[in-house]
Amino acid sequence: MFSGTKGPGEAEALDEQNKNAGTNLRVLIVHARWNTSLITPLVEGAPSRAAGSFLSLFNVCTLPANKGTFDAIIAIGVLIKGDTAHFEHIAETVSRGLMRVQLDFGVPVIFGLLTVLNEEQARKRAGLTSDGHNHGEDWGDAAVEMGAKRKLWADGVIG
């Protein structure tokens, strides 16, 4: 799917002792209700990569992030640019809000916000076209990796 340097890199392999560090994670998936035909496949793609993790799904626009409740959060949304600056305002505000949740609660927040110029770009990134790729899968991978590393850091296994 990706060519050149664009796209996710290979995750650093965990050593034999910690190869199952991603099991039994509590991953929250929170998503917007706007653009549901695009949101649904992204939401469905994320858990496919988080096997062995407990996934809690909330259909809300705010994040219930209590300290210690979740090991990682995946925030999923789709913004399609229109004719006004509204798109830029929402994208920036959501970005800052998700960063604030991550900083305030110390939980990795995976930025699953597609910011696209048109619906065709969104369909491609939701894996709905023959040449597309469901980015929800990548977000699931990132949540498991970051949640597992967060646990290993807390346990002093990695520094």
Short mmCIF file of the C-alpha atoms (twelve columns), coordinates in Angstrom:
data_MODEL
# 
_entry.id   MODEL 
# 
loop_
_atom_site.group_PDB 
_atom_site.id 
_atom_site.type_symbol 
_atom_site.label_atom_id 
_atom_site.label_alt_id 
_atom_site.label_comp_id 
_atom_site.label_asym_id 
_atom_site.label_seq_id 
_atom_site.Cartn_x 
_atom_site.Cartn_y 
_atom_site.Cartn_z 
_atom_site.pdbx_PDB_model_num 
ATOM 1   C CA . MET A 1   0.000   0.000   0.000  1 
ATOM 2   C CA . PHE A 2   2.617   2.552   1.013  1 
ATOM 3   C CA . SER A 3   5.641   3.290   -1.117 1 
ATOM 4   C CA . GLY A 4   8.878   5.035   -0.302 1 
ATOM 5   C CA . THR A 5   9.163   6.528   3.165  1 
ATOM 6   C CA . LYS A 6   5.448   7.303   3.555  1 
ATOM 7   C CA . GLY A 7   3.460   5.156   5.946  1 
ATOM 8   C CA . PRO A 8   3.994   3.360   9.213  1 
ATOM 9   C CA . GLY A 9   7.310   1.692   9.911  1 
ATOM 10  C CA . GLU A 10  7.730   -1.758  11.334 1 
ATOM 11  C CA . ALA A 11  7.155   -1.912  15.056 1 
ATOM 12  C CA . GLU A 12  10.160  -2.718  17.192 1 
ATOM 13  C CA . ALA A 13  9.859   -6.355  18.173 1 
ATOM 14  C CA . LEU A 14  9.451   -7.097  21.835 1 
ATOM 15  C CA . ASP A 15  11.975  -9.529  23.261 1 
ATOM 16  C CA . GLU A 16  10.936  -13.094 24.067 1 
ATOM 17  C CA . GLN A 17  10.158  -12.248 27.699 1 
ATOM 18  C CA . ASN A 18  7.736   -9.476  26.718 1 
ATOM 19  C CA . LYS A 19  6.278   -10.804 23.470 1 
ATOM 20  C CA . ASN A 20  2.769   -10.955 24.959 1 
ATOM 21  C CA . ALA A 21  2.932   -7.489  26.505 1 
ATOM 22  C CA . GLY A 22  -0.007  -6.370  24.374 1 
ATOM 23  C CA . THR A 23  -2.475  -8.888  25.748 1 
ATOM 24  C CA . ASN A 24  -5.101  -7.895  28.262 1 
ATOM 25  C CA . LEU A 25  -4.840  -4.217  27.459 1 
ATOM 26  C CA . ARG A 26  -7.803  -1.931  27.983 1 
ATOM 27  C CA . VAL A 27  -8.161  0.154   24.824 1 
ATOM 28  C CA . LEU A 28  -10.906 2.738   24.518 1 
ATOM 29  C CA . ILE A 29  -12.185 3.521   21.030 1 
ATOM 30  C CA . VAL A 30  -14.107 6.763   20.892 1 
ATOM 31  C CA . HIS A 31  -15.576 8.059   17.671 1 
ATOM 32  C CA . ALA A 32  -17.681 10.813  16.214 1 
ATOM 33  C CA . ARG A 33  -21.147 10.146  14.823 1 
ATOM 34  C CA . TRP A 34  -20.559 12.454  11.867 1 
ATOM 35  C CA . ASN A 35  -19.736 10.767  8.497  1 
ATOM 36  C CA . THR A 36  -20.782 7.346   9.814  1 
ATOM 37  C CA . SER A 37  -20.360 5.583   6.466  1 
ATOM 38  C CA . LEU A 38  -16.657 6.411   6.744  1 
ATOM 39  C CA . ILE A 39  -16.329 6.070   10.525 1 
ATOM 40  C CA . THR A 40  -17.790 2.555   10.709 1 
ATOM 41  C CA . PRO A 41  -15.060 0.747   8.723  1 
ATOM 42  C CA . LEU A 42  -12.341 2.671   10.584 1 
ATOM 43  C CA . VAL A 43  -13.825 1.689   13.943 1 
ATOM 44  C CA . GLU A 44  -14.184 -1.933  12.787 1 
ATOM 45  C CA . GLY A 45  -10.573 -1.981  11.550 1 
ATOM 46  C CA . ALA A 46  -9.012  -0.898  14.842 1 
ATOM 47  C CA . PRO A 47  -10.053 -3.905  16.984 1 
ATOM 48  C CA . SER A 48  -8.939  -6.327  14.272 1 
ATOM 49  C CA . ARG A 49  -5.369  -5.469  15.225 1 
ATOM 50  C CA . ALA A 50  -5.879  -5.439  18.959 1 
ATOM 51  C CA . ALA A 51  -6.510  -9.162  19.488 1 
ATOM 52  C CA . GLY A 52  -6.209  -10.159 23.114 1 
ATOM 53  C CA . SER A 53  -6.898  -6.642  24.303 1 
ATOM 54  C CA . PHE A 54  -10.091 -5.545  25.984 1 
ATOM 55  C CA . LEU A 55  -11.712 -2.955  23.756 1 
ATOM 56  C CA . SER A 56  -14.363 -0.635  25.051 1 
ATOM 57  C CA . LEU A 57  -16.323 1.297   22.452 1 
ATOM 58  C CA . PHE A 58  -17.977 4.606   23.177 1 
ATOM 59  C CA . ASN A 59  -20.055 6.452   20.617 1 
ATOM 60  C CA . VAL A 60  -19.394 9.902   22.003 1 
ATOM 61  C CA . CYS A 61  -17.499 13.033  21.117 1 
ATOM 62  C CA . THR A 62  -15.829 13.510  24.493 1 
ATOM 63  C CA . LEU A 63  -13.294 11.192  26.063 1 
ATOM 64  C CA . PRO A 64  -14.021 9.544   29.414 1 
ATOM 65  C CA . ALA A 65  -10.354 9.275   30.341 1 
ATOM 66  C CA . ASN A 66  -9.892  8.468   33.996 1 
ATOM 67  C CA . LYS A 67  -6.395  7.790   35.229 1 
ATOM 68  C CA . GLY A 68  -5.740  4.072   35.171 1 
ATOM 69  C CA . THR A 69  -8.971  3.107   33.427 1 
ATOM 70  C CA . PHE A 70  -7.513  2.600   29.951 1 
ATOM 71  C CA . ASP A 71  -4.065  1.676   28.639 1 
ATOM 72  C CA . ALA A 72  -4.614  3.527   25.362 1 
ATOM 73  C CA . ILE A 73  -7.307  5.519   23.594 1 
ATOM 74  C CA . ILE A 74  -8.070  5.619   19.878 1 
ATOM 75  C CA . ALA A 75  -10.014 8.739   18.860 1 
ATOM 76  C CA . ILE A 76  -11.606 8.284   15.418 1 
ATOM 77  C CA . GLY A 77  -13.147 10.962  13.243 1 
ATOM 78  C CA . VAL A 78  -13.319 12.155  9.650  1 
ATOM 79  C CA . LEU A 79  -13.135 15.800  8.627  1 
ATOM 80  C CA . ILE A 80  -13.822 16.602  4.981  1 
ATOM 81  C CA . LYS A 81  -12.867 20.099  3.875  1 
ATOM 82  C CA . GLY A 82  -15.706 22.265  2.698  1 
ATOM 83  C CA . ASP A 83  -15.837 25.771  1.289  1 
ATOM 84  C CA . THR A 84  -15.185 27.586  4.565  1 
ATOM 85  C CA . ALA A 85  -12.475 27.777  7.229  1 
ATOM 86  C CA . HIS A 86  -14.651 25.668  9.544  1 
ATOM 87  C CA . PHE A 87  -12.545 22.593  8.656  1 
ATOM 88  C CA . GLU A 88  -9.320  24.217  9.875  1 
ATOM 89  C CA . HIS A 89  -10.890 25.352  13.145 1 
ATOM 90  C CA . ILE A 90  -12.273 21.908  13.943 1 
ATOM 91  C CA . ALA A 91  -9.043  20.103  12.971 1 
ATOM 92  C CA . GLU A 92  -6.919  22.351  15.171 1 
ATOM 93  C CA . THR A 93  -9.296  22.230  18.114 1 
ATOM 94  C CA . VAL A 94  -9.594  18.435  17.998 1 
ATOM 95  C CA . SER A 95  -5.816  18.082  17.711 1 
ATOM 96  C CA . ARG A 96  -5.218  20.298  20.728 1 
ATOM 97  C CA . GLY A 97  -7.977  18.601  22.720 1 
ATOM 98  C CA . LEU A 98  -6.602  15.101  22.107 1 
ATOM 99  C CA . MET A 99  -3.103  16.262  23.021 1 
ATOM 100 C CA . ARG A 100 -4.491  17.764  26.233 1 
ATOM 101 C CA . VAL A 101 -6.205  14.483  27.186 1 
ATOM 102 C CA . GLN A 102 -2.942  12.619  26.620 1 
ATOM 103 C CA . LEU A 103 -0.921  15.081  28.681 1 
ATOM 104 C CA . ASP A 104 -3.469  15.446  31.478 1 
ATOM 105 C CA . PHE A 105 -4.187  11.748  31.961 1 
ATOM 106 C CA . GLY A 106 -0.890  10.149  30.903 1 
ATOM 107 C CA . VAL A 107 -2.642  7.744   28.550 1 
ATOM 108 C CA . PRO A 108 -1.496  7.317   24.943 1 
ATOM 109 C CA . VAL A 109 -4.103  8.840   22.620 1 
ATOM 110 C CA . ILE A 110 -3.930  7.614   19.043 1 
ATOM 111 C CA . PHE A 111 -4.843  10.403  16.630 1 
ATOM 112 C CA . GLY A 112 -7.375  8.682   14.372 1 
ATOM 113 C CA . LEU A 113 -8.653  11.824  12.715 1 
ATOM 114 C CA . LEU A 114 -8.703  11.776  8.935  1 
ATOM 115 C CA . THR A 115 -8.415  15.322  7.614  1 
ATOM 116 C CA . VAL A 116 -9.101  15.106  3.897  1 
ATOM 117 C CA . LEU A 117 -9.969  17.388  1.026  1 
ATOM 118 C CA . ASN A 118 -12.788 15.267  -0.385 1 
ATOM 119 C CA . GLU A 119 -14.888 12.184  0.220  1 
ATOM 120 C CA . GLU A 120 -12.852 10.035  -2.187 1 
ATOM 121 C CA . GLN A 121 -9.698  10.596  -0.099 1 
ATOM 122 C CA . ALA A 122 -11.654 9.596   3.005  1 
ATOM 123 C CA . ARG A 123 -13.040 6.460   1.327  1 
ATOM 124 C CA . LYS A 124 -9.502  5.452   0.309  1 
ATOM 125 C CA . ARG A 125 -8.165  5.930   3.853  1 
ATOM 126 C CA . ALA A 126 -11.119 3.997   5.288  1 
ATOM 127 C CA . GLY A 127 -10.242 1.059   3.005  1 
ATOM 128 C CA . LEU A 128 -13.399 1.438   0.930  1 
ATOM 129 C CA . THR A 129 -11.647 1.593   -2.448 1 
ATOM 130 C CA . SER A 130 -9.695  -1.092  -4.287 1 
ATOM 131 C CA . ASP A 131 -6.455  0.873   -3.869 1 
ATOM 132 C CA . GLY A 132 -7.212  2.014   -0.318 1 
ATOM 133 C CA . HIS A 133 -6.042  0.993   3.119  1 
ATOM 134 C CA . ASN A 134 -8.060  1.024   6.350  1 
ATOM 135 C CA . HIS A 135 -6.099  3.303   8.653  1 
ATOM 136 C CA . GLY A 136 -8.131  1.987   11.580 1 
ATOM 137 C CA . GLU A 137 -5.876  -1.087  11.461 1 
ATOM 138 C CA . ASP A 138 -2.794  1.089   11.891 1 
ATOM 139 C CA . TRP A 139 -4.427  2.939   14.775 1 
ATOM 140 C CA . GLY A 140 -5.194  -0.396  16.450 1 
ATOM 141 C CA . ASP A 141 -1.549  -1.442  16.057 1 
ATOM 142 C CA . ALA A 142 -0.349  1.858   17.495 1 
ATOM 143 C CA . ALA A 143 -2.718  1.623   20.475 1 
ATOM 144 C CA . VAL A 144 -1.546  -1.882  21.338 1 
ATOM 145 C CA . GLU A 145 2.122   -0.962  20.944 1 
ATOM 146 C CA . MET A 146 1.836   2.216   23.016 1 
ATOM 147 C CA . GLY A 147 -0.387  0.596   25.659 1 
ATOM 148 C CA . ALA A 148 2.042   -2.312  26.001 1 
ATOM 149 C CA . LYS A 149 5.049   -0.004  26.234 1 
ATOM 150 C CA . ARG A 150 3.256   2.149   28.782 1 
ATOM 151 C CA . LYS A 151 2.781   -0.938  30.978 1 
ATOM 152 C CA . LEU A 152 6.412   -2.006  30.496 1 
ATOM 153 C CA . TRP A 153 7.662   1.493   31.381 1 
ATOM 154 C CA . ALA A 154 5.480   1.531   34.508 1 
ATOM 155 C CA . ASP A 155 6.855   -1.882  35.531 1 
ATOM 156 C CA . GLY A 156 10.451  -0.728  34.932 1 
ATOM 157 C CA . VAL A 157 11.001  -3.390  32.255 1 
ATOM 158 C CA . ILE A 158 11.990  -0.827  29.625 1 
ATOM 159 C CA . GLY A 159 13.489  2.601   30.197 1 
# 
